[in-house]
Amino acid sequence: TAELERQMKLLRLDMDNASLRGIAETFNVSYARLDNASQTLARLVAHLAPDPIPVALLDALGSLAPSSARGALRSRSFVGPTPSATVPFFGQMHRVLADYLRGRSEEARVELLQLVASLNSLFRWESLPDPREWASLNAALPHARTILVALDALGGTNAVATYDEVTALRWRMANTLYAQGDYAAARTLQEQVLDARRRTLGPEHPDTLSATLNLIETLHELGLHTRARELSEWLVDIRTRVLGAEHPRTLNALDRKSTRLNSSHANISYA
């Protein structure tokens, strides 16, 4: 059938057509035997990275990941076991099967945004600076990155609802990495957040200015004081024009700039 031919192309395996057709047919039969809730969870899991999936991520999915569906995916080998001494894992899905299941999705963007919402729930603000939470959060990071890449590939993520959820996830991931001292990875995400907020909210919006301040702090941690100073001067200029020279936030920006310049004066890096 046309559908089977399409699924064969999605598998992208280096083997003869007969073997490939056999695998696709096996996947079709196995998928058809799942109930609706289990099919939904299988497609959601397929959007994740091939890394082990923390149980906490499925818990954050709530009603989209009922225990019956989890059991069905395990018992029918849609996910394989992943032992861990530190983080409870649900398992992990083979890349080939994930390719097939993503091909069964008719609403990939909806499913990806459902995963974004669950990750935002998992990356709770109060847990980000808590070292006791880092193992679980770090286990979720590769899945968050994979979902963001998939959404970027789909395009059209500048709608307000999507912007709010996706940008919030990037910001939470950046704060998690910053708290653990991974300033380079945090910088990449912070720059994406700042770019999104400038485009969507405008350069003078309070959220844009907060994102700028976060990036400034990270640049200083990386020793990139020249770039940090440029952003600091821009931030002070914006706050002076919008809030006034004597506003507490303007004075705070000036104080931060002065403090950082004094501490980095003898060790300036250029980037």
Disulfide bonds with the S-S distance in Angstrom:
none
